């Protein structure tokens, strides 16, 4: 498997995880974000995105609606893109 094939498999897995998180509202928002950005993410951005997907739904939703601040360790470039994503802005 070539490195580009491995990235493509990784992106497909992340797309699935993005659309089937469990909380329907986040499935819709995170799924739309993934469709918009995943193909452009390099390995570092994919790692940042995977970390976001590992966050429990309730915590992630609180961050997105600005009920609680994004922790310093999660304040990455990808999180910034997610926080500024148009669908996320409609949640606030």
C-alpha positions in Angstrom: 0.0 0.0 0.0 1.4 3.4 -1.0 1.4 6.3 1.4 -1.3 8.0 -0.6 -3.4 4.9 -0.5 -2.9 4.8 3.3 -4.0 8.4 3.6 -7.1 7.7 1.5 -8.1 4.8 3.7 -7.6 6.9 6.8 -9.7 9.7 5.3 -12.5 7.2 4.5 -12.5 5.9 8.1 -12.6 9.5 9.5 -15.5 10.3 7.2 -17.4 7.4 8.6 -16.6 8.4 12.2 -17.6 12.0 11.4 -21.0 11.1 10.2 -21.9 8.4 12.8 -20.8 9.9 16.2 -24.0 9.2 18.0 -25.5 12.7 18.6 -27.5 13.5 15.4 -26.7 17.2 15.5 -23.0 16.6 15.7 -23.3 13.9 13.0 -24.7 16.5 10.6 -22.3 19.3 11.5 -19.1 17.2 11.8 -20.1 15.2 8.7 -20.5 18.4 6.7 -17.1 19.7 8.0 -15.4 16.4 7.0 -16.9 16.5 3.5 -15.6 20.1 3.1 -12.1 19.6 4.5 -10.9 16.0 4.8 -9.5 15.7 1.3 -7.3 18.7 1.9 -5.9 17.6 5.2 -2.3 16.4 5.4 -1.0 13.9 8.0 -0.7 16.5 10.8 -4.2 17.9 10.2 -5.6 14.4 10.1 -4.0 13.8 13.5 -5.6 17.0 14.9 -8.9 16.0 13.4 -8.7 12.5 14.9 -8.1 14.0 18.3 -11.3 16.1 17.9 -13.3 13.0 17.0 -12.0 11.3 20.2 -13.7 14.0 22.3 -17.0 13.0 23.9 -20.1 14.5 22.1 -21.2 16.6 25.1 -17.8 18.2 25.5 -17.4 18.9 21.8 -20.9 20.4 21.6 -20.1 22.7 24.5 -17.0 23.9 22.8 -18.8 24.5 19.4 -21.7 26.5 21.0 -19.1 28.3 23.1 -20.7 27.1 26.4 -17.2 26.2 27.5 -13.8 27.2 26.1 -11.7 24.9 24.0 -8.9 23.5 26.2 -5.4 24.7 25.2 -4.3 21.3 24.1 -7.2 21.1 21.7 -6.9 24.6 20.3 -5.3 23.6 17.0 -5.5 24.8 13.4 -8.2 22.2 12.6 -10.2 23.1 15.7 -10.1 26.8 14.5 -11.4 25.7 11.1 -14.2 23.8 12.8 -15.1 26.6 15.1 -15.3 29.0 12.1 -17.2 26.5 9.9 -20.5 28.0 8.7 -22.7 25.2 10.1 -21.1 25.5 13.5 -21.9 29.3 13.5 -25.6 28.4 13.1 -25.5 26.4 16.3 -24.6 29.5 18.4 
